[in-house]
Amino acid sequence: MLSFPLGIIFPMLLKRKMEFFVLLVLAIALLLPRLPALDSFSTLDEPYWLSMGANFYYALGQREFQNTVYEYQPAVTTMWIVTAAMLVYYPEYRGLGQGYLEFEKGALDPFLLAHGKDPLALLYAARLIQVIIIVLLFLLLYFLLQRAISRPAAFFAVLFASFDPFFLGQSRLLDHEALLALFVMVSVLAFWIHLVQGRKAFLLVLSGVSAGLAQLTKSSAIAILLPLGVLLLMEMIRLRGAGFFKVIRDHAKVFAAWLVVLVVTYFVFWPGMWVAPARMLYQVYGNAFSYAFQGARLAVTEELQPARFSLSLGLAGIWDLISVLLWRTTLLTWLGILLGCILPFTRNRELAHPNRQIFTLLMSTAAAFLLMFGIAQGRNSPHYILSTYLALNLLAGFGWFFAVEWIAGHFMQLQVKRTQYVGLLLLIGVQFWSAVLYYPYYYTYRNPVLYAVGGHPQFPQFSYGEGLELAAQYLASLPNAADSTAIVFYSRGCFSYFYPGNTTRFKPYYVDAGHEQDLVDSVRSADYLVLYYASQGALDKYQPLLKTLSVVRPIHEVWLDDYKYVVIYQVDALPSEVYEAFLK
């Protein structure tokens, strides 16, 4: 009597245990390179997000929800992460009555220090919380992919993409882009599976919620409409035999339901929308359109003027982003993308349709963000297209998986599976090692092929402040460091979190005409002058300053990956000729 149910239950339990084991292995692999040394450095924007998050947390504590807005990238998900970090590290902050501290002037850091709190500890808590969320999103991504393709293929593709050096590095920072990329990918995949696998409501809700969270992360998530539109069009073409108007009506209902979920999510998770929705939307999308089409935020342009809107439809901006992407992705990713382009031509009928669709899904997602930031007039920082990196690395992962599977099946008649898994493990190991070589930042990775052919003879990277903590640690090791003063380009966080003395900011206008005396006075007021050569060395306005200082021997330089990042001068060792040159 018991043999029949036991014969069903035991295999089910064994299957559940195996699925749990796979998820556990995947989670450990995702966490392994992301957890170490989260407090070993800071980047340019992170101190600002801590300040904005602190104001967000304070607004929640005061029930002043209208103050939970930050211009064109709502950054609401990031603000919630900082709020969670505040609750863990400094919950009483919301009730001290200090008001809203000016984030541009760095008022949070001295406030925390005055109250016995360390800004770096707060950054660590926020980064740790975000890393956990990112790992959970990767697990959700795997859950969706294994519903559409084989579990081994989904497992390999997720790991391969997660170990991309640039994505891996960015996913450790308190920033929006990694969250945005994963929210977008989860939304697009859930939407696709909903369309092709029985229209299950929970998948449509998951897609809408993810899209809403993506919009709350950054307004550029609107680019998701391109891959969704492509998916809807493909599915309507496939079902055209059911009647043209019926197919359009059915898919319009699907899109409308998805949009409703997105709007509800946007409203529920942003307290500002509860009390001042018009103001929130104007701040976000008004600033976004002003930045994209007028080249600056509303604080500069003052209003939206459609007559001034312009789009550069040339290929220069897009090519610039592609060249940076090529420089920052591995050779394995390059080759994997080429192999992934074969997926639409799969002869296996069972695989042909999903392979074509996932290829189209990933390529359209990658193209959407490339086009958006290639055309827009605002800054085109490399991390703005992190969704493109994720999509292309997933495609590369699929390309490699099916290529290795094909090779093992055609040339290894015995032990096919073992050969396949050894090959895939080797590929994952190489991809992982490519990132580890650039620990702890990872995102400073450079493609060795482009480097070998001299693609960038000068400093090729968009610098995020890496290396400044090493300069701070060097100065901290000198005598009387706590009583010294350093004037530093990119001083806040990147340097100040690791320096026990007083840190003042080297302001960009010091090198502008008419401010020569400001430059001299500021330098003379400090003990050390710290220049961030990685950025200043590439800007024309700083060349006279660097030329003047070239006759002086610095007391220390920080080099990373054969590039000079930081130069430190001892102020009392600067000859009078240097100050005379400053004043000319």
C-alpha positions in Angstrom: 0.0 0.0 0.0 2.9 2.4 0.8 5.1 1.4 -2.1 3.2 3.5 -4.7 3.3 6.9 -2.9 6.8 6.3 -1.7 7.8 5.5 -5.3 6.6 9.0 -6.2 7.7 10.9 -3.2 11.3 9.8 -3.0 12.2 10.9 -6.6 10.4 14.2 -6.0 12.4 14.8 -2.8 15.6 13.8 -4.5 14.8 16.2 -7.3 14.1 19.0 -4.9 17.3 18.4 -3.0 19.2 18.5 -6.3 17.6 21.8 -7.3 18.4 23.3 -3.9 22.0 22.1 -4.2 22.3 23.7 -7.7 20.9 27.0 -6.4 23.3 26.9 -3.4 26.3 26.3 -5.6 25.2 29.1 -7.9 24.7 31.5 -5.0 28.1 30.7 -3.5 29.8 31.1 -6.9 28.1 34.5 -7.4 29.0 35.7 -3.9 32.6 34.5 -3.9 34.1 37.3 -5.9 31.7 40.0 -4.7 32.0 39.8 -0.9 35.8 40.3 -0.3 37.2 43.8 0.4 33.9 45.6 0.0 35.3 48.3 2.3 38.7 48.5 0.7 38.0 51.4 -1.7 35.3 54.0 -2.7 34.3 55.4 -6.0 33.3 58.9 -7.1 29.5 58.7 -6.9 29.1 56.5 -3.9 29.5 59.2 -1.2 26.8 61.2 -3.0 24.4 58.2 -3.0 25.0 57.8 0.7 24.1 61.4 1.3 21.0 61.2 -0.9 20.0 57.9 0.8 20.4 59.5 4.2 18.1 62.3 3.1 15.6 59.8 1.8 15.8 57.9 5.1 15.3 61.2 7.0 12.3 62.1 4.9 10.7 58.8 5.7 11.3 59.3 9.4 9.7 62.8 9.2 6.9 61.6 7.0 7.9 64.2 4.4 7.5 61.9 1.5 7.7 64.8 -1.0 11.4 65.0 -0.3 12.2 61.5 -1.6 13.2 62.6 -5.1 16.5 62.9 -6.9 16.3 64.5 -10.3 16.3 62.5 -13.5 17.4 59.1 -12.1 15.0 58.5 -9.3 17.4 56.1 -7.8 14.6 55.0 -5.4 15.9 51.4 -5.2 19.4 52.7 -4.3 17.8 55.0 -1.7 15.9 52.1 -0.2 19.2 50.2 0.0 20.9 53.0 1.9 17.8 53.2 4.1 18.3 49.6 5.0 21.9 50.2 5.7 21.0 53.1 7.9 18.5 50.9 9.8 21.3 48.4 10.4 24.2 50.9 11.1 22.7 54.2 12.3 18.9 53.9 12.9 18.7 56.9 15.2 19.8 59.2 12.3 16.2 59.9 11.3 15.3 61.5 14.7 18.3 63.8 15.4 16.6 66.9 13.9 19.6 67.8 11.6 17.4 68.3 8.6 18.4 67.5 5.0 22.2 67.7 4.6 23.5 69.2 1.3 24.8 66.2 -0.6 26.8 68.3 -3.1 28.9 69.8 -0.2 29.6 66.6 1.5 27.9 67.5 4.8 27.0 63.9 5.7 30.6 62.7 6.3 31.6 65.2 9.0 28.1 64.8 10.6 28.7 61.0 10.9 32.2 61.4 12.2 31.0 64.0 14.8 28.5 61.4 16.0 31.1 58.6 16.2 30.0 56.9 13.0 32.3 56.0 10.0 31.0 56.8 6.5 33.0 53.8 5.2 31.2 51.5 7.5 27.9 52.8 6.2 29.1 52.3 2.6 30.1 48.7 3.4 26.7 48.0 4.8 25.0 49.4 1.8 27.2 47.6 -0.6 26.7 44.3 1.2 22.9 44.7 1.0 23.1 45.5 -2.7 25.3 42.5 -3.4 22.8 40.2 -1.7 20.0 41.7 -3.8 22.0 41.3 -7.0 22.8 37.6 -6.2 19.1 37.0 -5.6 18.3 38.6 -9.0 20.8 36.4 -10.7 19.2 33.4 -9.1 15.8 34.6 -10.4 17.4 35.0 -13.8 18.5 31.4 -13.7 15.0 30.3 -12.6 13.6 32.0 -15.7 16.2 30.8 -18.1 15.9 27.2 -17.1 12.2 27.3 -17.9 13.1 28.1 -21.5 16.3 26.2 -22.1 18.2 23.4 -20.4 19.2 23.9 -16.8 22.9 23.3 -17.5 22.8 25.9 -20.3 21.1 28.4 -18.0 23.5 27.7 -15.2 26.5 28.2 -17.4 25.2 31.4 -19.1 24.4 33.0 -15.8 27.8 32.2 -14.3 29.6 33.3 -17.5 27.8 36.7 -17.6 28.2 37.3 -13.8 31.9 36.9 -14.1 32.3 39.5 -16.8 35.0 41.7 -15.3 33.3 45.0 -15.9 29.8 43.8 -14.8 31.4 42.0 -11.8 33.2 45.2 -10.7 30.1 47.4 -11.1 27.9 45.0 -9.2 30.0 45.6 -6.1 29.5 49.3 -6.1 26.6 51.3 -4.5 25.3 52.4 -7.9 22.2 51.9 -10.1 23.5 50.1 -13.2 23.9 46.5 -12.1 20.5 46.6 -10.5 19.0 48.2 -13.6 20.5 45.6 -15.9 19.2 42.7 -13.8 15.7 44.2 -13.4 15.5 44.8 -17.1 16.7 41.3 -18.0 14.3 39.6 -15.5 11.4 41.7 -16.9 12.2 40.9 -20.5 12.7 37.2 -19.9 9.5 36.8 -17.7 7.5 38.7 -20.4 8.9 36.4 -23.1 8.2 33.2 -21.2 4.7 34.5 -20.4 4.0 34.9 -24.1 5.3 31.5 -25.2 4.5 29.2 -22.3 0.8 29.4 -21.6 0.3 33.0 -20.5 0.8 32.4 -16.7 -0.2 35.5 -14.7 2.6 35.3 -12.2 5.1 35.7 -15.0 3.4 38.8 -16.3 3.2 40.2 -12.8 6.9 39.4 -12.3 7.8 41.2 -15.5 5.8 44.3 -14.7 7.1 44.5 -11.1 10.7 44.1 -12.4 10.1 46.8 -15.1 8.6 49.1 -12.4 11.7 48.6 -10.2 13.9 49.2 -13.2 12.2 52.6 -13.8 12.5 53.4 -10.1 16.2 52.6 -10.4 16.9 54.8 -13.4 14.7 56.5 -16.0 16.8 55.1 -18.9 15.0 51.8 -18.2 12.4 53.1 -20.7 14.7 51.4 -23.3 13.0 48.1 -22.2 10.2 49.0 -24.6 12.3 48.1 -27.6 12.9 44.4 -26.7 9.3 44.1 -25.4 8.0 45.5 -28.7 10.2 43.1 -30.7 8.9 40.2 -28.6 5.3 41.2 -29.1 5.8 41.7 -32.8 7.4 38.3 -33.2 4.6 36.5 -31.3 1.9 38.3 -33.3 3.6 37.3 -36.6 3.8 33.7 -35.3 0.0 33.7 -34.4 -1.2 35.7 -37.4 -3.2 32.7 -38.6 -5.6 33.2 -35.7 -6.9 36.4 -37.2 -5.2 39.8 -37.5 -7.4 41.9 -35.3 -7.8 39.2 -32.7 -4.1 38.8 -32.3 -3.5 42.5 -32.0 -6.3 42.8 -29.4 -5.0 39.9 -27.3 -1.5 41.2 -27.3 -2.6 44.8 -26.6 -4.4 43.4 -23.5 -1.2 41.7 -22.4 0.8 44.9 -22.8 -1.8 46.9 -21.0 -1.8 44.5 -18.1 2.0 44.7 -17.9 1.9 48.4 -18.0 -0.7 48.5 -15.1 1.6 46.4 -13.0 4.5 48.6 -13.8 2.6 51.8 -12.8 1.3 50.2 -9.6 4.9 49.1 -8.7 6.2 52.6 -9.4 3.6 54.1 -7.2 3.8 51.7 -4.3 7.6 51.7 -3.9 8.1 55.4 -4.2 6.7 57.3 -1.2 7.0 60.6 -3.1 4.4 59.3 -5.5 1.9 59.0 -2.7 1.8 62.7 -2.0 3.2 64.6 -5.0 3.1 62.4 -8.1 3.2 65.4 -10.6 6.3 66.8 -9.0 8.1 63.5 -8.9 7.4 62.7 -12.5 8.4 66.2 -13.7 11.7 66.0 -11.7 12.5 62.6 -13.1 11.4 62.7 -16.7 11.8 66.5 -17.1 15.4 66.2 -16.0 15.9 63.1 -18.1 14.6 64.7 -21.3 16.5 68.0 -20.6 19.7 66.1 -20.1 19.3 63.9 -23.1 18.1 66.5 -25.6 19.3 69.8 -24.2 22.6 68.6 -22.8 22.0 69.6 -19.1 19.6 69.3 -16.2 16.6 71.5 -15.5 18.7 73.4 -12.9 20.8 74.6 -15.8 18.3 74.8 -18.7 15.5 76.0 -16.3 12.7 74.5 -18.5 12.0 72.1 -21.3 12.1 73.8 -24.6 11.2 71.4 -27.4 12.5 73.8 -30.0 16.0 73.1 -28.6 15.6 69.3 -28.7 18.1 67.7 -31.0 19.3 64.2 -31.7 22.6 63.4 -33.3 21.8 60.4 -35.6 25.4 60.0 -36.5 27.3 56.9 -35.7 30.1 58.6 -33.7 28.4 58.3 -30.3 27.4 54.7 -30.8 30.8 53.7 -32.1 32.5 55.3 -29.0 30.3 53.1 -26.8 31.0 50.0 -28.9 34.8 50.7 -28.8 34.7 51.0 -25.0 32.6 47.9 -24.7 35.1 46.0 -26.8 38.0 47.2 -24.7 36.3 46.1 -21.4 35.0 42.7 -22.5 37.1 39.5 -22.6 38.2 37.7 -25.6 36.0 34.8 -24.5 33.0 37.1 -24.6 33.9 38.3 -28.2 34.2 34.7 -29.4 31.1 33.7 -27.5 29.0 36.4 -29.1 30.1 35.2 -32.5 29.1 31.7 -31.6 25.8 33.0 -30.2 25.0 34.5 -33.6 24.8 30.9 -34.9 21.9 30.2 -32.5 19.1 31.3 -34.9 20.3 28.8 -37.5 20.0 25.7 -35.2 18.9 22.7 -37.2 17.3 20.9 -34.2 13.6 21.8 -34.6 13.0 21.5 -30.8 15.8 24.1 -30.1 15.4 26.3 -33.2 12.4 28.4 -32.1 13.5 29.2 -28.5 17.1 29.8 -29.7 15.9 32.3 -32.3 13.8 34.1 -29.8 16.4 34.3 -27.0 18.9 35.5 -29.6 16.5 38.3 -30.7 15.6 39.1 -27.1 19.2 39.5 -26.0 20.4 41.4 -29.1 17.5 43.8 -29.0 18.1 44.5 -25.3 21.8 45.1 -25.9 21.0 47.4 -28.9 18.3 49.4 -27.0 20.8 50.8 -24.5 23.6 51.3 -27.0 21.3 53.3 -29.2 19.8 55.3 -26.3 23.2 56.5 -24.9 24.9 56.7 -28.3 22.3 59.2 -29.5 21.7 61.2 -26.2 23.7 64.4 -25.6 24.4 63.8 -22.0 27.4 61.9 -20.5 28.0 58.5 -22.0 29.8 56.8 -19.2 30.7 53.1 -19.8 28.5 51.9 -17.0 25.4 53.4 -18.5 25.2 50.5 -20.9 25.7 47.8 -18.3 22.5 46.2 -19.5 24.2 45.8 -22.9 27.1 44.0 -21.2 24.8 41.6 -19.4 22.8 40.8 -22.5 25.8 40.2 -24.7 27.6 38.1 -22.0 24.4 35.9 -21.6 24.4 35.5 -25.4 28.1 34.6 -25.3 27.4 32.1 -22.6 24.8 30.4 -24.7 27.1 30.4 -27.7 29.9 28.7 -25.8 27.6 26.2 -24.2 26.0 24.9 -27.4 29.4 25.1 -29.2 31.0 22.9 -26.6 28.0 20.6 -26.6 28.3 20.2 -30.3 32.0 19.6 -30.3 31.7 17.0 -27.5 28.9 15.2 -29.3 30.7 15.1 -32.7 34.3 14.3 -31.7 34.0 12.5 -28.4 32.0 9.4 -28.9 32.6 8.2 -25.3 32.3 10.3 -22.2 30.5 13.1 -24.0 29.0 14.7 -20.9 32.2 14.6 -19.0 34.1 16.2 -21.8 31.4 18.9 -22.2 31.4 19.8 -18.5 35.2 19.8 -18.3 35.3 22.2 -21.3 32.6 24.5 -19.8 34.4 24.5 -16.4 37.6 25.6 -18.2 35.8 28.4 -19.9 34.2 29.6 -16.6 37.6 29.4 -15.0 39.2 31.6 -17.6 36.4 34.1 -17.5 36.6 34.2 -13.7 40.4 34.6 -13.7 40.2 37.5 -16.2 38.3 39.4 -13.6 40.3 38.2 -10.6 43.5 39.6 -12.1 42.1 43.1 -11.5 40.9 42.6 -7.9 39.6 44.4 -6.0 38.0 46.7 -8.6 37.6 44.2 -11.5 36.1 46.9 -13.7 39.6 48.2 -14.6 39.9 45.1 -16.9 41.4 45.8 -20.3 41.2 43.4 -23.2 44.7 42.0 -23.9 44.2 41.9 -27.6 43.4 45.6 -27.9 46.1 46.5 -25.5 48.7 44.4 -27.4 47.9 46.2 -30.7 48.1 49.6 -29.1 44.4 50.5 -29.4 44.7 53.0 -26.5 48.3 54.3 -26.2 47.1 56.7 -23.5 45.0 55.9 -20.4 42.0 54.1 -21.8 39.6 53.9 -18.9 36.8 56.0 -17.5 38.2 56.3 -14.0 36.0 55.9 -11.0 38.5 57.1 -8.3 40.3 53.7 -7.9 43.8 54.1 -6.6 43.1 57.1 -4.5 42.7 54.9 -1.4 46.2 53.7 -2.0 47.5 57.2 -2.1 45.6 57.9 1.2 47.0 54.8 2.8 50.6 55.8 1.8 50.2 59.3 3.3 48.5 57.7 6.4 51.7 55.8 7.0 53.8 59.0 7.2 54.7 60.7 10.5 52.0 63.0 11.9 49.5 62.0 9.3 46.5 62.8 11.5 47.7 66.4 11.8 48.4 66.9 8.1 46.3 68.3 5.3 46.0 67.0 1.7 44.4 68.9 -1.2 43.0 66.2 -3.5 41.3 66.0 -6.8 38.3 63.6 -6.2 38.8 64.0 -2.5 35.5 62.9 -1.0 35.2 59.2 -0.1 37.8 57.9 -2.6 40.6 59.5 -0.5 39.0 61.0 2.6 37.6 57.6 3.9 41.2 56.3 4.1 43.1 59.3 5.3 43.3 60.3 9.0 44.2 63.9 8.3 42.2 66.8 6.9 41.2 66.5 3.3 40.3 69.5 1.1 39.1 69.5 -2.4 41.1 70.5 -5.5 38.3 72.4 -7.3 38.3 72.3 -11.1 38.0 76.1 -11.4 41.4 76.5 -9.8 43.0 76.1 -13.2 40.6 78.5 -15.0 41.8 81.9 -16.0 41.2 84.5 -13.3 41.6 82.0 -10.4 45.4 81.7 -10.3 45.6 83.1 -6.8 42.9 80.7 -5.6 45.1 77.8 -6.8 48.2 79.2 -5.1 46.4 79.8 -1.8 44.8 76.4 -1.8 48.0 74.5 -2.5 50.0 76.5 0.1 47.3 75.8 2.7 48.0 72.0 2.5 50.9 69.7 3.3 50.3 67.5 0.3 49.0 68.0 -3.3 47.3 64.8 -4.7 46.5 64.8 -8.4 44.4 62.2 -10.0 46.4 61.7 -13.1 44.1 59.0 -14.4 41.5 61.8 -15.1 43.4 65.1 -15.1 46.1 63.7 -17.3 43.5 63.2 -20.1 42.0 66.7 -19.9 43.4 69.6 -21.8 42.7 72.2 -19.1 45.1 70.5 -16.7 48.0 70.2 -19.0 49.6 73.6 -18.0 49.4 72.6 -14.3 50.9 69.2 -15.0 53.7 70.7 -17.2 54.5 73.1 -14.4 54.8 70.3 -11.9 56.8 68.1 -14.2 60.0 69.7 -13.0 59.3 68.6 -9.4 59.9 65.1 -8.3 56.7 63.7 -6.6 57.1 61.9 -3.3 54.9 59.0 -4.4 53.0 57.7 -7.4 50.3 55.1 -7.6 50.4 52.8 -10.7 47.7 50.2 -11.6 48.0 47.8 -14.5 50.9 49.8 -16.0 49.0 53.1 -15.9 49.8 56.1 -13.7 46.8 56.9 -11.5 47.9 59.2 -8.7 50.8 61.6 -8.2 51.6 63.1 -4.8 53.7 66.2 -4.2 55.0 67.5 -0.8 53.9 71.2 -0.8 56.8 72.5 1.2 59.2 71.0 -1.3 57.6 73.0 -4.2 60.1 75.6 -5.4 59.0 79.3 -5.7 59.2 78.9 -9.5 56.2 76.6 -9.4 54.1 79.2 -7.7 55.3 81.9 -10.1 54.2 79.7 -13.0 50.8 79.1 -11.3 50.3 82.9 -11.3 51.1 83.5 -14.9 
